[in-house]
Amino acid sequence: MDWERIADAAQLELPADYREFVESYGGGEIDEYLSISTPPIPGSPYGDLLDRIDPALADCQQLGALLGEQDLPPLLPFADSASGDVAFFVRKGAADTWRVATFRRQTPYGVNRWTVFDGGMAEFCLAVLTGVVDPFSELIAGSGPHVFVSWRDL
């Protein structure tokens, strides 16, 4: 993947842990639940990272309060759950310091739909898979091995 060309075209540098993940695995699904998007790759249904507009962005007031931000930093959706939840990069500061915010589509009445994780994409995925955090509508952590399936193998 030509990360310099992507950064120039999109005016956006992506975090190193995300780039390393995409270089190693590409786009695809973890445990048939969490889909990871990539920059455009011909033929990949996960190659929509730079074109995504998510409806969750219309409901950001709670996220602004969690972040303590009057003006919400730009968000970039990079993963979706099978339940319709979305994980976003919170684009504030240098790319390698971006935090992750998740929007949970299904919550009990009165519960905040947004959660913020103080770490990058790799730390976030590890925390989700080991049950340290539970930011999605369904729990995906389990005792068995977790499986990533690339779009090429689906």
Secondary structure, DSSP 8 states (H G I E B T S, - for coil): --HHHHHHHHT----HHHHHHHHHH-SEEETTTEEE--S--TT-TT--GGG---GGGGG-HHHHHHHT-SS---EEEEEEETTS-EEEEE--SSGGG-EEEEE-S---TTS-SEEEESS-HHHHHHHHHTTS---SSS----SS---EEEGGG-
